[in-house]
């Protein structure tokens, strides 16, 4: 396989994203049999580092994942660093001159700086085959996302733009395709005819963790739901693609996004938000979010968000899709919950509680579980609950390794297409507007709890279909 990229040019090379995610993932990729055969890595940041300082940083990141081999050694020997203002045309020319072969420019930068850098790149004569790699969020609303897309496509073709959503590279998300489309027992049931509701939940015990500079301007809705969870929903809800090629897969996801809107068209009733107060997690005392360093309490930034959506298609009429994400919560819940409808009639003579079947796809650890009703071991006519579990195979690379591999090969399958990025904002913009206007109150929950007390009733804020439970002899 020929390498499509000759140089990885990292803007924001001295930042946390590069050190914590990009460089370790690059080391793992280089150590694998799938890594690029030749690659130059050039880092750029505002710190006045020399090549040796940068090389030691790269070496430490590689060592943290035990990355070894001739490709690792070659990258370490040839990597370079240059301090620069990446919004300045002259500095950009200097950085591009350090590249060997077509560069992939990775913007490990705040979105506003990325946009200014792209505006400067637009006026330069870029090497043939240049790619742009951007981190979310892509814009701040639908209008700004559209403007950003116009800017990006003025720099390079859409096929060379990689809008990174690393959730799309998670092994579990990719395994959803195999689960749905390689098993006849699931796909015929994958519709409103048999599914009551879908919940996509990403709750975590982690609190702010020194991310106030970004998070306080984003909040849980923009940080997680507008990007990651909508992408997961698209994979869960899409129709079978013609193939796994980038165009076919992304077309199907875009169809879902175009069909998605706030449940009932009412962002006030179909959304809720909350923020954590002081509490304890794993024996560690946490301050209230508003008391965290760098937080502006006047922003009313939420740390827990939930929205309910509907997909206006023949497959999903009347099925609520609830997307929820929060921080500083008691339990780590990263899962997709498919709740099936109850059977239309229970055979007389069977007794016990017959709860509808439920399929849970866990996003960490990677596994799938199916809860079904079976006859009990002691009394054959009494229904009992059985929990079936299967582990997903581990991926060959971490999510960011998969992202980098796709970038180097020029494959946009795992990146977000421009029109889809705009649709994601269209979906959540009404909610953001309602929250900004104060139409939806911001609830509170203690750090280390399961959320606000008023949220514990799953029927509150989440539409429930009116299918009646099965009754004996009905």
N, C-alpha and C positions, 0 to 999 in steps of 0.2 A: 504494500500500500504506500503510495507516494505521499510525502508530507506536504500539506497544503500551506503550512505556515513555517517561516524560517526563524522568526524572532517573536518572543513574548515580551512586549514592551509594557511594563506595569507603571501606570500613573498612580501615585499614592503608595509607593513601595515601602515607605517607612511606617505605614499605618497598621492597625490591628487586623483588618481583614486579610491583608497580604501575609502577615506573620502567622496568624492563627489558622487560616484556611487555605489560601492559595498556594503558598510555598510547600506546606506538608503534602497537599494533594498532588502538586507537581512532582515532588519526590517519589510518591507512590506510583504515579503514572510512568515516570522514567524507569523505575525499577521493574515494571511489568513488561510483558512481551508485546503489549499494545502501544507502548510509548513511542514518541517521535524518534526517528533515527538520528536526526541532527536538529539541534535547537540552540539558539542564542537567547539568553535572558538578560534584558536590560531593565534596571530599576531606576525610577526617578521619583524624587520627593522634594520637600522643602528643606529637609535637614542637610547640612553640609558634610555629608559622608564622603569618604574616599572608597575606591574599589575594594580594598581589603576589609573595611568595616562592613560593607554590604555583603561581601563574600562570606564572612563569618556568620552573618545573620541567615543567609541562605543555607550554609552548612549546618547550623544548629536546627533549622526547621526540617531539613532532610533527615538529620540524625534522630529527631523526635519520632519519626515513623520508620526508623531503621532502613532508610532508602540507600541502597548500594548498587554498584555495577558500573560498567564503563560509560553509560549515558549520563549517570549522575556525576561521575568524575569529570566528564567533558563539559557539562554545564557549569560546574563549580570552577573549572579552570578558565572558562571564557566569559563568565558573567561580569557585567559592568554596571556602574552606577553613575548618575549625573544629577546633581541638584538643578532644578529648573522650575520656572513658572509655566505650567502646562496650558495656561490661557494666553501665553505670549507667542506670537508667530515665529520670532527668531529662535526662541528656546525650543519650540517644537521642531523646527528644521534641524537644529543641532542634535536633538534626540533621534530623529528619523535617520540621520547620517550614521548613527551607531548601529543600526539594524542590518542584519545579514539576511537577505531574502524578504519575502512578504511579511510584514509585521501584523501581529494581532495586538491591538492596543487595548489593554485591560484598564478600565476606569474604576479603580478601587478608591473612589472619591465621593464626596457628597453630591447629590444630583445637580445642584445649582452650579457647582464647579465643573462637573461633567459637561453640562450644556454650554458653558462658556468656552471650554476647551474644544468642543466639537465645532462651535462657531468659528474659532480660529483655524481649525483644521480644514474647514470648508474652502478657505482661500489658498490652500497650499496644493502643490503638485504631489500627491501621495503615490507611493510605490504601487504598481499593479498588484492586485490581490490583497490589499490591506483590509483587515477586518476590525470591527469595533465591538467591544464586549462591555456591556453596561450592567450595573447592579440596579435592582429595584430600589425605590419606586420610580416608574417611568412617567414623570410629570407629577403634577399635584391635583389635577382634575382632567376631565375629558378634553377640554379645550387646550390645556397646556401639553397634554400627551400628543394631541394632533400636531401642535406646533413643533414639538420635539421630533416627531417622526418625519415631518417635512425637512427639518434640519439634518437629521441623520441620513436620509436618503439623498440629500444633496452632497453628502460626503462620500458614501459608498452605496452600492446596491443593497436592497433589502436582504438578499441572500447572504450578504456578508455582515449582517448586523445580528449580534447575539445578545438578546435581552435575557440576562441570567435569572432564572428562578430555579434555584437548586433543588426545590421540591420535585420538579419534573425529572430529576436525575436520581431521586431516591429509588432504590431497588424495589421497594414495596409498591410505589406508584406505577412503575413499569410492569410489575407483576400483575397489576389489576387488568392489564390488557390480556395477559394469558389466562387469568382466572375467568374473565368474562367470555372471551372469544374463542377459547380452546376447550370449553366445557359446555356441552349441550344442556346439562342439568341447570345451569344458571341463566344463560342468555334468554331463553324463552320466558323466564319469570321476571326479567329485568325491565319492568314497566309499571305503570299505574294500575294495571290489572291485578297485580299481585303484591306490589310494594306500598306500604302505608306511608312511610316517611323515610328520609335520609338525614342523618346527623353527621357532620364532620367537625370533630372537636380536637383542638390543640391547646390543652391546658398544661402549664408547667410550673414547678415550684420556684424556678428562677425569678428573681425580682429585677430591678432596673440594671444592676451590675455595671454601674459607671457608664451607661449609655444615654444619659440624659440629653446630651447635645443633639443626638438624632431622635431618640424615642419621644422626648417631650413635644417635639413638633409633629410627630406622626400619630402615636397612639396605637392601640391594639388593632383597630379596624384597618388602618392603612398599612401597618407593619406586617400583619399576618393575613387578614381576610381578603383585602383588596387584591392581594397578589397570590400568595401561596395557596390559600384554601379555595379560592375560585378556580385555580388551575387544577387542583385535585378534583373538585366538583365536575369540571369539564371532562376529565378522564372517566369518572364514574358514570356520567350521564350520557356521554356521546353515543351516537349510532356506530355500528361497525365500520371502520375505515376500509377503503379498497385495498390498502397495503399499509405497512409501517413506514413508508417513505415520508419525508418531511411534509410534502404538500398534502398528502392524503390525511395524515394524522392531524395536522394543524387545521385543515379545512373542517374536519369533524368537531374539533374543539371550538372553532369559531362559530359554528352553527349553534352550539349550546349557548355560547356567550350572547349571541344576537337574540336568542329566545328567552333569556333570563331577565327577570325584573323583580322588584320588591313585592313580597306577597301582598296581594290585594291593592297594590299601588299606594300603600299607606306606610311611609317610613317611620311614622310615630308608633303605630301599633306593632309593626314588624321588626322593631329593633330595640335593643336596650344596651345600656353601658354602665360600667361601675369602675371604682378605683379603690385600691387597697389602702387600709389604715394600718397602724402599727400591729405587729403580731410576731409569731414565732414559727420558724420552719426548721425542722431537723435540729432543734435545740439552739438555733441562732436567732437572736432578737433582730427584727427588722423595723426600721422607722416607717412611718406613713409615707406614701408616695410623695405627698406634697412637701415632706421634710427631707427628701433625698437631695443630695448635692446637685445643683444645676437645674432643678425643677422650678418652673414658674407656676405657682398655684392658680394664677388667673387664667391659664390656658384651659383649665378643666379637661386635661388629657385623661382619657380612659385607659385603664390597664386590663380591663375585661370587656369584650365586645361580643355581641351576638346579633345576627340578622337572619331573617327567614325569607327565603326566595322561592319563586315559582318559575318553572321552565315551560313556556307556552309552546308545547309540541304535542304531537300525537302520542308519543311515548310516555309523557310525564304529566298529563292534566290532573290537577288537584293534589299533587304530591308536594308537601313542604320539604324544602331543603334548608336545614338549619346549620349555619356556620358559626362556630364559637371559638374564641381564643382568648386566653388570659394568662397573666403572670402572678407570681407569689401565691399560688394555690396549693392546696394540701397534696394533691395527687398529680402525677404526670399521666395525662391522658392524651394520646396521640392516635386517634382512631377514626375510622369511617364505620358508621353503624347503619346497616340496612335492616329496617324493621318491616317484616312481611305482614300482610293482612291476615286476620284470623280465618280459619276455614269457615265456609258458609254454613256448615251444619255438622254438629258432633253426633256420632252414632250413639243411639240410646244404649245404655249399659256400660259405656266408658265414663268414668267419673274422675274427679280430681281437677286441679287447675290446669287448663290448657292455654298457656301463654303463646301467642304467635311466634313463629320461628324468627330468629334474629341472626344475621351474619355480621361479624365484626372483623374488619381488616385493620390490624394494628400497624401503625407507622413507626413503631419503635417500642419494644423489640419487634422485628418483622415476623408477623405470624397472622394466621387467619383462624377464626373460631366460628363454629356454627352451633347455636343452641336450638335443639329440637325437642319435641314431645315424643316419648317412647313409653311402652308399658313398663310398669315398675317391677323390680326384682321379686318382691314378696307377693304382691297382689296383681295378677296379670291384667285385670280390668281397670286398675288405677293408673292414670297417666303420671309420668315422672319426667323430669327435665334432664336431658343429657347434653353434655358440653364436649363437642368434638374440636380438636385443635390440630393444626398442621403448621409446621415452621416453613417460612419461605427460605429459599436458598439465598445465601449471602451474596451480595454483588462483588465483582472482582475489584471494584474501585469505590472509594467514598464518593458522595454526590459531587463534590467539586472536582474530583478526578475525572468523573464522567463528563462534566461540563468542559474541562480543559481538553480532554480527548476529542470531543465533538468540535471544538473550536479549531484545533490543529488540523482536523480532517476536513474542515469546511462544511460540516454537517449541522444545519440549523434545527434538526428535529427536536432537540431538548430545550430550545430557546423559545421565547414568547414572540409571536409575530406582531407586527406593528398594529394591525387592525384589532387584534385581540387585546392588546394593551389599552387601547382606547375604550373598548367595550367594558373592560373591567372597571374603569373609572365611571362610565355611564351608569353602571349598575349601582355603585355605592354613592355617587354624587348626591342623590336625594337624601340619603341617610346623613351624610356629612352636613348638608344644608340644614336639616332638621335639628341636628345636634348643636350646630353653631348658633342657631336661633334660640336655643334653650327649650325646644319643644319636647325633648326627651330628657327627663331628669337623670343626673348621674348618681347612681346608688353607691353604697360603700360595702366593703367586706374586709374582715380582718385578714391580714397576711397569714397564710397557713390554713385558712378555712376552705370550704368548697365553693365559696362565692356568697353573694347576698342571701339572707334568709328568704327573701321573697322570690328568689330564683329556684329554690329547691323543688317547687312544684313544677314538673315539666310541662304542664298545660299552660302555665303563665308565659305569655309572650310567644308561644309556639303553637301555630294552628294545628289542630287535630282533626283528622277526617272523621266522618260520621258513621263509618262502617260499624255495625253492631257486632259484639262478640258472639261467637257461636254458642248456642245453648243446646242441651241434650234434646233430641227429638224435634228440633225446630225445622 
